[in-house]
Amino acid sequence: MGLQPKNVLITGANRGLGLELVKQFLRLPSPPKTLLATCRSPENAKDLNDLASKHSNVKVLKLDVTQPTAFENFPKLVESFIEGEGLNLLINNAGINIRHGLEEADSESMMETYTTNVIGPLRMVQALLPYIKQAAKSSTDTSLNCNRAAIVNMSSILGSMAENQSGGLYPYRTSKAALNMLTKNMNVDLKSEGILCFCMHPGWVQTDMGGPNAAVVKETSIAGILDVMSKMNGETSDIFIDYNGQSVPW
Ligand code: NDP
C-alpha cells in the first residue's frame, strides 16, 4: 500500500534530518493531508517556511521540547489542525549531542541532553497520545503500521550497548540508550491500542550534528527511513532499525 499516513507531526523540522523528512513526505505519491512541522524558532526557519508557503498541508508550529509550559496549549493547537481525525504518525526527531567525554561530562551536559533526547519524546507522546489513539481507533485497518498509528523515535547506533567499541560521548550515548528503553516500553504498552512504536538509526549523516565527513547524505538516509516506515508492522520484535532496514542490536 505504501507510506500514506494522513496526519503527521515531526519535531526539529527546521534543519537536518527533520527538514529532509518534511521534504520527502511532500514527495510521496500520497503526501500527508496535514504535516505539522515543529521547531524552536519558526521566525528563523527560512527553508521550512519556504516549503510551507508552497505546500498548504505544511503547518509550522513553535515547540521547544524541553519546555514543560510549551506543552500546555500545544495539544489543542494540534487538534485544531487535525480536526477530529487523530494523529497517525509522530516522529520524535529533535535531538542534541553535547560531545563530552568521561572527563568533561557534568550534570549540566548530562541533564540538558537527557531533557531533550529522552524527556522531550516522552512529553510529546504524553501530550499527543489521545490523538494517536484516536487515529488507531478510527482506522478500519486492524494491523500495526505507520499509516494507521505510529510513534517513531530517532535514536542512534551510539545508544547501542552491543555496538559500543569506542566509548566517549557520555551524554549522547546514555540518552539514546534511555530513548531505546523508552521506545521498547511504549512498544509493549501501546501495541494493544493499535499503535506501533519503534526507533531508527539514520546512519552517520551529513548534517550539522553529523558533520561534513559523515558517511551518508540526508537524502539517502531519509529515503531509507521512509522505506522502513512503509514496511514496519507489528510482526517483528526487531524495533531498532537502521536506514537500510537492518536490525540494530540493543
Ligand atoms: P541537527 O543538529 O542537524 O538538527 C537537530 C534538530 O533538533 C534541529 O532542528 C534543532 O533545532 C532540533 N532541536 C534541538 N533541541 C531541540 C529542542 N529542545 N526542542 C526542539 N527542537 C530541538 O541534527 P540531525 O538532523 O543530524 O539529527 C536529527 C536526529 O537524528 C537527532 O535525534 C539525532 O540524535 C539523530 N541522529 C543523527 C545522526 C547523524 O549522523 N546526523 C546519527 C544518529 C542519530 P534548532 O535549529 O532550534 O537547534
py3Dmol code that shows the C-alpha trace and the ligand (Angstrom):
import py3Dmol

protein = """\
ATOM      1  CA  MET A   1       0.000   0.000   0.000  1.00  0.00           C
ATOM      2  CA  GLY A   2       2.984   2.315   0.545  1.00  0.00           C
ATOM      3  CA  LEU A   3       3.524   5.002   3.135  1.00  0.00           C
ATOM      4  CA  GLN A   4       0.489   7.288   3.281  1.00  0.00           C
ATOM      5  CA  PRO A   5      -0.269   8.476   6.837  1.00  0.00           C
ATOM      6  CA  LYS A   6      -2.909  11.192   6.790  1.00  0.00           C
ATOM      7  CA  ASN A   7      -1.729  13.388   9.672  1.00  0.00           C
ATOM      8  CA  VAL A   8       1.952  13.541  10.617  1.00  0.00           C
ATOM      9  CA  LEU A   9       3.978  15.519  13.172  1.00  0.00           C
ATOM     10  CA  ILE A  10       7.777  15.896  13.039  1.00  0.00           C
ATOM     11  CA  THR A  11       9.870  17.629  15.727  1.00  0.00           C
ATOM     12  CA  GLY A  12      13.060  19.548  14.930  1.00  0.00           C
ATOM     13  CA  ALA A  13      11.836  20.078  11.373  1.00  0.00           C
ATOM     14  CA  ASN A  14      13.753  23.279  10.562  1.00  0.00           C
ATOM     15  CA  ARG A  15      17.080  21.703   9.537  1.00  0.00           C
ATOM     16  CA  GLY A  16      18.996  18.452   9.152  1.00  0.00           C
ATOM     17  CA  LEU A  17      17.093  15.185   9.082  1.00  0.00           C
ATOM     18  CA  GLY A  18      13.838  16.789  10.239  1.00  0.00           C
ATOM     19  CA  LEU A  19      13.729  19.188   7.287  1.00  0.00           C
ATOM     20  CA  GLU A  20      14.617  16.366   4.875  1.00  0.00           C
ATOM     21  CA  LEU A  21      11.779  14.286   6.350  1.00  0.00           C
ATOM     22  CA  VAL A  22       9.353  17.114   5.564  1.00  0.00           C
ATOM     23  CA  LYS A  23      10.707  17.398   2.004  1.00  0.00           C
ATOM     24  CA  GLN A  24      10.427  13.678   1.292  1.00  0.00           C
ATOM     25  CA  PHE A  25       6.966  13.311   2.891  1.00  0.00           C
ATOM     26  CA  LEU A  26       5.798  16.006   0.472  1.00  0.00           C
ATOM     27  CA  ARG A  27       7.149  13.964  -2.467  1.00  0.00           C
ATOM     28  CA  LEU A  28       5.265  10.770  -1.564  1.00  0.00           C
ATOM     29  CA  PRO A  29       2.616   9.648  -4.082  1.00  0.00           C
ATOM     30  CA  SER A  30       0.027  10.375  -1.341  1.00  0.00           C
ATOM     31  CA  PRO A  31       1.507  13.135   0.833  1.00  0.00           C
ATOM     32  CA  PRO A  32       0.021  13.729   4.301  1.00  0.00           C
ATOM     33  CA  LYS A  33      -3.155  15.776   4.460  1.00  0.00           C
ATOM     34  CA  THR A  34      -1.605  17.649   7.384  1.00  0.00           C
ATOM     35  CA  LEU A  35       2.125  17.774   8.061  1.00  0.00           C
ATOM     36  CA  LEU A  36       2.805  19.506  11.372  1.00  0.00           C
ATOM     37  CA  ALA A  37       6.451  20.610  11.355  1.00  0.00           C
ATOM     38  CA  THR A  38       7.633  21.835  14.740  1.00  0.00           C
ATOM     39  CA  CYS A  39      10.728  23.859  15.549  1.00  0.00           C
ATOM     40  CA  ARG A  40      12.065  26.072  18.334  1.00  0.00           C
ATOM     41  CA  SER A  41      12.248  29.285  16.309  1.00  0.00           C
ATOM     42  CA  PRO A  42       9.817  29.472  13.386  1.00  0.00           C
ATOM     43  CA  GLU A  43      10.943  33.061  12.808  1.00  0.00           C
ATOM     44  CA  ASN A  44      14.391  31.747  11.775  1.00  0.00           C
ATOM     45  CA  ALA A  45      13.219  28.627   9.916  1.00  0.00           C
ATOM     46  CA  LYS A  46      13.601  30.016   6.395  1.00  0.00           C
ATOM     47  CA  ASP A  47      13.772  26.728   4.471  1.00  0.00           C
ATOM     48  CA  LEU A  48      10.816  25.280   6.356  1.00  0.00           C
ATOM     49  CA  ASN A  49       8.758  28.456   5.922  1.00  0.00           C
ATOM     50  CA  ASP A  50       9.549  28.407   2.185  1.00  0.00           C
ATOM     51  CA  LEU A  51       8.182  24.860   1.993  1.00  0.00           C
ATOM     52  CA  ALA A  52       5.068  25.846   3.960  1.00  0.00           C
ATOM     53  CA  SER A  53       4.430  28.750   1.620  1.00  0.00           C
ATOM     54  CA  LYS A  54       4.376  26.316  -1.339  1.00  0.00           C
ATOM     55  CA  HIS A  55       2.504  23.451   0.355  1.00  0.00           C
ATOM     56  CA  SER A  56      -0.664  24.330   2.252  1.00  0.00           C
ATOM     57  CA  ASN A  57      -0.622  20.990   4.109  1.00  0.00           C
ATOM     58  CA  VAL A  58       2.588  22.025   5.935  1.00  0.00           C
ATOM     59  CA  LYS A  59       1.941  23.886   9.195  1.00  0.00           C
ATOM     60  CA  VAL A  60       4.928  25.291  11.073  1.00  0.00           C
ATOM     61  CA  LEU A  61       4.416  25.172  14.849  1.00  0.00           C
ATOM     62  CA  LYS A  62       6.688  26.556  17.544  1.00  0.00           C
ATOM     63  CA  LEU A  63       7.822  23.967  20.089  1.00  0.00           C
ATOM     64  CA  ASP A  64      10.843  23.584  22.323  1.00  0.00           C
ATOM     65  CA  VAL A  65      10.614  20.004  23.573  1.00  0.00           C
ATOM     66  CA  THR A  66      12.481  20.882  26.795  1.00  0.00           C
ATOM     67  CA  GLN A  67       9.927  23.462  27.982  1.00  0.00           C
ATOM     68  CA  PRO A  68       7.100  21.954  30.080  1.00  0.00           C
ATOM     69  CA  THR A  69       4.991  25.112  29.641  1.00  0.00           C
ATOM     70  CA  ALA A  70       5.222  24.740  25.873  1.00  0.00           C
ATOM     71  CA  PHE A  71       3.061  21.623  26.151  1.00  0.00           C
ATOM     72  CA  GLU A  72       0.171  23.329  27.934  1.00  0.00           C
ATOM     73  CA  ASN A  73      -1.564  24.653  24.819  1.00  0.00           C
ATOM     74  CA  PHE A  74       0.220  22.503  22.254  1.00  0.00           C
ATOM     75  CA  PRO A  75      -2.237  19.555  22.170  1.00  0.00           C
ATOM     76  CA  LYS A  76      -5.180  21.898  21.499  1.00  0.00           C
ATOM     77  CA  LEU A  77      -3.207  23.565  18.728  1.00  0.00           C
ATOM     78  CA  VAL A  78      -2.501  20.184  17.131  1.00  0.00           C
ATOM     79  CA  GLU A  79      -6.180  19.240  17.477  1.00  0.00           C
ATOM     80  CA  SER A  80      -7.209  22.407  15.643  1.00  0.00           C
ATOM     81  CA  PHE A  81      -5.266  21.231  12.575  1.00  0.00           C
ATOM     82  CA  ILE A  82      -6.194  17.553  12.532  1.00  0.00           C
ATOM     83  CA  GLU A  83      -9.902  18.253  13.025  1.00  0.00           C
ATOM     84  CA  GLY A  84     -11.063  15.173  14.881  1.00  0.00           C
ATOM     85  CA  GLU A  85      -9.195  12.708  12.665  1.00  0.00           C
ATOM     86  CA  GLY A  86      -6.370  11.836  15.048  1.00  0.00           C
ATOM     87  CA  LEU A  87      -2.623  11.889  14.553  1.00  0.00           C
ATOM     88  CA  ASN A  88      -1.360   8.923  12.546  1.00  0.00           C
ATOM     89  CA  LEU A  89       2.378   9.388  12.839  1.00  0.00           C
ATOM     90  CA  LEU A  90       4.557  11.148  15.408  1.00  0.00           C
ATOM     91  CA  ILE A  91       8.272  11.370  14.606  1.00  0.00           C
ATOM     92  CA  ASN A  92      10.401  12.422  17.568  1.00  0.00           C
ATOM     93  CA  ASN A  93      13.398  13.681  15.611  1.00  0.00           C
ATOM     94  CA  ALA A  94      14.680  16.680  17.630  1.00  0.00           C
ATOM     95  CA  GLY A  95      17.897  15.900  19.444  1.00  0.00           C
ATOM     96  CA  ILE A  96      21.220  17.294  20.643  1.00  0.00           C
ATOM     97  CA  ASN A  97      24.708  15.886  21.029  1.00  0.00           C
ATOM     98  CA  ILE A  98      26.955  17.608  23.584  1.00  0.00           C
ATOM     99  CA  ARG A  99      30.280  15.916  22.880  1.00  0.00           C
ATOM    100  CA  HIS A 100      31.526  15.351  26.398  1.00  0.00           C
ATOM    101  CA  GLY A 101      33.876  12.502  27.256  1.00  0.00           C
ATOM    102  CA  LEU A 102      34.454  10.990  30.663  1.00  0.00           C
ATOM    103  CA  GLU A 103      36.454  13.986  31.950  1.00  0.00           C
ATOM    104  CA  GLU A 104      34.072  16.679  30.686  1.00  0.00           C
ATOM    105  CA  ALA A 105      30.627  15.182  31.269  1.00  0.00           C
ATOM    106  CA  ASP A 106      28.895  17.107  34.056  1.00  0.00           C
ATOM    107  CA  SER A 107      25.406  17.363  35.437  1.00  0.00           C
ATOM    108  CA  GLU A 108      24.558  20.220  33.053  1.00  0.00           C
ATOM    109  CA  SER A 109      25.541  18.385  29.861  1.00  0.00           C
ATOM    110  CA  MET A 110      24.011  15.134  31.084  1.00  0.00           C
ATOM    111  CA  MET A 111      20.733  16.787  32.133  1.00  0.00           C
ATOM    112  CA  GLU A 112      20.380  19.005  29.062  1.00  0.00           C
ATOM    113  CA  THR A 113      20.903  16.043  26.750  1.00  0.00           C
ATOM    114  CA  TYR A 114      18.570  13.788  28.721  1.00  0.00           C
ATOM    115  CA  THR A 115      15.912  16.506  28.885  1.00  0.00           C
ATOM    116  CA  THR A 116      15.996  16.982  25.116  1.00  0.00           C
ATOM    117  CA  ASN A 117      16.589  13.437  23.860  1.00  0.00           C
ATOM    118  CA  VAL A 118      14.539  11.431  26.377  1.00  0.00           C
ATOM    119  CA  ILE A 119      12.100  13.616  28.310  1.00  0.00           C
ATOM    120  CA  GLY A 120      11.250  15.519  25.109  1.00  0.00           C
ATOM    121  CA  PRO A 121       9.959  12.407  23.277  1.00  0.00           C
ATOM    122  CA  LEU A 122       8.193  11.233  26.469  1.00  0.00           C
ATOM    123  CA  ARG A 123       6.375  14.555  26.804  1.00  0.00           C
ATOM    124  CA  MET A 124       5.457  14.551  23.121  1.00  0.00           C
ATOM    125  CA  VAL A 125       3.862  11.131  23.424  1.00  0.00           C
ATOM    126  CA  GLN A 126       2.053  12.020  26.653  1.00  0.00           C
ATOM    127  CA  ALA A 127       0.708  15.233  25.117  1.00  0.00           C
ATOM    128  CA  LEU A 128      -0.411  13.680  21.834  1.00  0.00           C
ATOM    129  CA  LEU A 129      -1.400  10.155  22.871  1.00  0.00           C
ATOM    130  CA  PRO A 130      -5.156  10.911  22.858  1.00  0.00           C
ATOM    131  CA  TYR A 131      -4.875  11.900  19.189  1.00  0.00           C
ATOM    132  CA  ILE A 132      -2.673   8.925  18.278  1.00  0.00           C
ATOM    133  CA  LYS A 133      -5.188   6.602  19.976  1.00  0.00           C
ATOM    134  CA  GLN A 134      -7.972   8.356  18.098  1.00  0.00           C
ATOM    135  CA  ALA A 135      -6.179   7.642  14.795  1.00  0.00           C
ATOM    136  CA  ALA A 136      -5.721   3.974  15.747  1.00  0.00           C
ATOM    137  CA  LYS A 137      -9.373   3.569  16.785  1.00  0.00           C
ATOM    138  CA  SER A 138     -10.904   5.301  13.815  1.00  0.00           C
ATOM    139  CA  SER A 139      -8.941   3.196  11.292  1.00  0.00           C
ATOM    140  CA  THR A 140     -10.609   0.282   9.522  1.00  0.00           C
ATOM    141  CA  ASP A 141      -7.156  -1.352   9.440  1.00  0.00           C
ATOM    142  CA  THR A 142      -6.569  -3.685  12.379  1.00  0.00           C
ATOM    143  CA  SER A 143      -2.831  -4.246  11.862  1.00  0.00           C
ATOM    144  CA  LEU A 144       0.025  -2.179  13.278  1.00  0.00           C
ATOM    145  CA  ASN A 145       1.641   0.199  10.792  1.00  0.00           C
ATOM    146  CA  CYS A 146       2.735   3.793  10.144  1.00  0.00           C
ATOM    147  CA  ASN A 147      -0.365   4.656   8.111  1.00  0.00           C
ATOM    148  CA  ARG A 148      -2.716   3.788  10.953  1.00  0.00           C
ATOM    149  CA  ALA A 149      -0.957   4.959  14.158  1.00  0.00           C
ATOM    150  CA  ALA A 150       2.744   5.008  15.000  1.00  0.00           C
ATOM    151  CA  ILE A 151       5.450   6.654  17.070  1.00  0.00           C
ATOM    152  CA  VAL A 152       8.955   6.714  15.588  1.00  0.00           C
ATOM    153  CA  ASN A 153      11.866   7.852  17.743  1.00  0.00           C
ATOM    154  CA  MET A 154      15.109   8.984  16.119  1.00  0.00           C
ATOM    155  CA  SER A 155      17.748   7.092  18.048  1.00  0.00           C
ATOM    156  CA  SER A 156      21.361   6.307  17.177  1.00  0.00           C
ATOM    157  CA  ILE A 157      23.664   3.314  16.991  1.00  0.00           C
ATOM    158  CA  LEU A 158      25.706   5.273  19.572  1.00  0.00           C
ATOM    159  CA  GLY A 159      22.982   4.278  22.047  1.00  0.00           C
ATOM    160  CA  SER A 160      23.599   0.581  21.395  1.00  0.00           C
ATOM    161  CA  MET A 161      25.429  -1.279  24.168  1.00  0.00           C
ATOM    162  CA  ALA A 162      26.381  -4.123  21.824  1.00  0.00           C
ATOM    163  CA  GLU A 163      27.886  -1.795  19.201  1.00  0.00           C
ATOM    164  CA  ASN A 164      29.889   0.384  21.605  1.00  0.00           C
ATOM    165  CA  GLN A 165      33.563  -0.255  20.786  1.00  0.00           C
ATOM    166  CA  SER A 166      34.919   3.289  21.099  1.00  0.00           C
ATOM    167  CA  GLY A 167      33.498   4.789  24.313  1.00  0.00           C
ATOM    168  CA  GLY A 168      33.201   8.580  24.803  1.00  0.00           C
ATOM    169  CA  LEU A 169      30.162  10.806  24.164  1.00  0.00           C
ATOM    170  CA  TYR A 170      28.712  10.182  27.612  1.00  0.00           C
ATOM    171  CA  PRO A 171      25.640  12.459  27.486  1.00  0.00           C
ATOM    172  CA  TYR A 172      24.618  11.398  23.985  1.00  0.00           C
ATOM    173  CA  ARG A 173      25.213   7.650  24.277  1.00  0.00           C
ATOM    174  CA  THR A 174      23.400   7.367  27.593  1.00  0.00           C
ATOM    175  CA  SER A 175      20.473   9.489  26.395  1.00  0.00           C
ATOM    176  CA  LYS A 176      19.978   7.377  23.266  1.00  0.00           C
ATOM    177  CA  ALA A 177      20.234   4.154  25.303  1.00  0.00           C
ATOM    178  CA  ALA A 178      17.470   5.564  27.517  1.00  0.00           C
ATOM    179  CA  LEU A 179      15.451   6.558  24.440  1.00  0.00           C
ATOM    180  CA  ASN A 180      15.740   2.961  23.264  1.00  0.00           C
ATOM    181  CA  MET A 181      14.223   1.681  26.502  1.00  0.00           C
ATOM    182  CA  LEU A 182      11.521   4.358  26.298  1.00  0.00           C
ATOM    183  CA  THR A 183      10.703   3.078  22.811  1.00  0.00           C
ATOM    184  CA  LYS A 184      10.638  -0.573  23.864  1.00  0.00           C
ATOM    185  CA  ASN A 185       8.393   0.264  26.812  1.00  0.00           C
ATOM    186  CA  MET A 186       5.980   2.202  24.624  1.00  0.00           C
ATOM    187  CA  ASN A 187       6.018  -0.605  22.080  1.00  0.00           C
ATOM    188  CA  VAL A 188       4.890  -3.018  24.805  1.00  0.00           C
ATOM    189  CA  ASP A 189       2.349  -0.631  26.362  1.00  0.00           C
ATOM    190  CA  LEU A 190       0.717   0.632  23.167  1.00  0.00           C
ATOM    191  CA  LYS A 191       0.561  -2.492  20.999  1.00  0.00           C
ATOM    192  CA  SER A 192      -2.869  -3.429  22.356  1.00  0.00           C
ATOM    193  CA  GLU A 193      -4.079   0.093  21.473  1.00  0.00           C
ATOM    194  CA  GLY A 194      -3.158  -0.492  17.824  1.00  0.00           C
ATOM    195  CA  ILE A 195      -0.132   1.833  17.990  1.00  0.00           C
ATOM    196  CA  LEU A 196       3.227   0.784  16.543  1.00  0.00           C
ATOM    197  CA  CYS A 197       6.393   2.130  18.233  1.00  0.00           C
ATOM    198  CA  PHE A 198       9.949   1.688  17.013  1.00  0.00           C
ATOM    199  CA  CYS A 199      13.235   3.579  16.849  1.00  0.00           C
ATOM    200  CA  MET A 200      15.587   4.268  13.975  1.00  0.00           C
ATOM    201  CA  HIS A 201      19.297   4.758  13.439  1.00  0.00           C
ATOM    202  CA  PRO A 202      19.552   7.123  10.456  1.00  0.00           C
ATOM    203  CA  GLY A 203      23.187   6.262   9.699  1.00  0.00           C
ATOM    204  CA  TRP A 204      26.061   8.681  10.221  1.00  0.00           C
ATOM    205  CA  VAL A 205      24.613  11.546   8.221  1.00  0.00           C
ATOM    206  CA  GLN A 206      25.961  14.850   6.869  1.00  0.00           C
ATOM    207  CA  THR A 207      24.027  17.356   8.963  1.00  0.00           C
ATOM    208  CA  ASP A 208      25.127  19.997  11.473  1.00  0.00           C
ATOM    209  CA  MET A 209      25.234  17.178  14.036  1.00  0.00           C
ATOM    210  CA  GLY A 210      26.856  14.530  11.839  1.00  0.00           C
ATOM    211  CA  GLY A 211      29.381  16.937  10.278  1.00  0.00           C
ATOM    212  CA  PRO A 212      30.660  17.185   6.695  1.00  0.00           C
ATOM    213  CA  ASN A 213      32.683  13.960   6.798  1.00  0.00           C
ATOM    214  CA  ALA A 214      29.730  11.730   7.669  1.00  0.00           C
ATOM    215  CA  ALA A 215      29.236   8.644   5.515  1.00  0.00           C
ATOM    216  CA  VAL A 216      25.662   9.213   4.324  1.00  0.00           C
ATOM    217  CA  VAL A 217      23.833  12.162   2.772  1.00  0.00           C
ATOM    218  CA  LYS A 218      20.468  13.283   4.195  1.00  0.00           C
ATOM    219  CA  GLU A 219      18.601  12.346   1.042  1.00  0.00           C
ATOM    220  CA  THR A 220      19.762   8.704   1.214  1.00  0.00           C
ATOM    221  CA  SER A 221      19.178   8.399   4.950  1.00  0.00           C
ATOM    222  CA  ILE A 222      15.631   9.734   4.844  1.00  0.00           C
ATOM    223  CA  ALA A 223      14.701   7.792   1.684  1.00  0.00           C
ATOM    224  CA  GLY A 224      15.762   4.663   3.583  1.00  0.00           C
ATOM    225  CA  ILE A 225      13.859   5.693   6.708  1.00  0.00           C
ATOM    226  CA  LEU A 226      10.641   6.274   4.730  1.00  0.00           C
ATOM    227  CA  ASP A 227      11.081   2.866   3.121  1.00  0.00           C
ATOM    228  CA  VAL A 228      11.460   1.264   6.567  1.00  0.00           C
ATOM    229  CA  MET A 229       8.367   3.148   7.788  1.00  0.00           C
ATOM    230  CA  SER A 230       6.389   1.839   4.834  1.00  0.00           C
ATOM    231  CA  LYS A 231       7.301  -1.757   5.752  1.00  0.00           C
ATOM    232  CA  MET A 232       7.302  -1.833   9.565  1.00  0.00           C
ATOM    233  CA  ASN A 233       4.494  -3.814  11.150  1.00  0.00           C
ATOM    234  CA  GLY A 234       3.734  -5.482  14.447  1.00  0.00           C
ATOM    235  CA  GLU A 235       5.019  -8.868  13.314  1.00  0.00           C
ATOM    236  CA  THR A 236       8.669  -8.374  14.246  1.00  0.00           C
ATOM    237  CA  SER A 237      10.233  -7.920  17.662  1.00  0.00           C
ATOM    238  CA  ASP A 238      13.136  -6.075  15.979  1.00  0.00           C
ATOM    239  CA  ILE A 239      12.219  -2.460  16.633  1.00  0.00           C
ATOM    240  CA  PHE A 240      15.644  -0.758  16.456  1.00  0.00           C
ATOM    241  CA  ILE A 241      16.243  -0.443  12.721  1.00  0.00           C
ATOM    242  CA  ASP A 242      18.772   1.428  10.603  1.00  0.00           C
ATOM    243  CA  TYR A 243      18.051   3.402   7.437  1.00  0.00           C
ATOM    244  CA  ASN A 244      18.957   0.326   5.354  1.00  0.00           C
ATOM    245  CA  GLY A 245      16.292  -1.738   7.068  1.00  0.00           C
ATOM    246  CA  GLN A 246      18.810  -3.739   9.117  1.00  0.00           C
ATOM    247  CA  SER A 247      18.093  -4.530  12.741  1.00  0.00           C
ATOM    248  CA  VAL A 248      20.488  -2.813  15.204  1.00  0.00           C
ATOM    249  CA  PRO A 249      21.344  -4.773  18.366  1.00  0.00           C
ATOM    250  CA  TRP A 250      20.348  -3.075  21.631  1.00  0.00           C
TER     251      TRP A 250
END
"""
ligand_1 = """\
48
NDP
P 20.839 18.595 13.678
O 21.735 19.069 14.776
O 21.199 18.913 12.272
O 19.332 19.093 13.960
C 18.781 18.901 15.223
C 17.356 19.403 15.221
O 16.819 19.201 16.539
C 17.245 20.896 14.916
O 16.061 21.127 14.192
C 17.162 21.500 16.298
O 16.521 22.761 16.354
C 16.280 20.446 16.975
N 16.302 20.592 18.420
C 17.351 20.504 19.254
N 16.956 20.753 20.509
C 15.616 20.999 20.465
C 14.649 21.324 21.421
N 14.946 21.484 22.715
N 13.351 21.492 21.024
C 13.025 21.345 19.723
N 13.910 21.074 18.753
C 15.197 20.894 19.132
O 20.718 17.011 13.873
P 20.307 15.856 12.848
O 19.294 16.351 11.905
O 21.534 15.233 12.350
O 19.663 14.816 13.884
C 18.265 14.555 13.964
C 18.086 13.361 14.878
O 18.806 12.243 14.345
C 18.627 13.577 16.302
O 17.761 12.984 17.227
C 19.969 12.860 16.271
O 20.366 12.417 17.545
C 19.666 11.706 15.335
N 20.864 11.131 14.714
C 21.640 11.852 13.848
C 22.776 11.282 13.294
C 23.644 11.994 12.338
O 24.690 11.436 11.935
N 23.318 13.203 11.871
C 23.177 9.901 13.640
C 22.282 9.243 14.542
C 21.176 9.844 15.055
P 17.361 24.173 16.398
O 17.673 24.504 14.969
O 16.433 25.116 17.045
O 18.623 23.911 17.199
"""
view = py3Dmol.view(width=600, height=400)
view.addModel(protein, "pdb")
view.setStyle({"model": 0}, {"cartoon": {"style": "trace"}})
view.addModel(ligand_1, "xyz")
view.setStyle({"model": 1}, {"stick": {}})
view.zoomTo()
view.show()
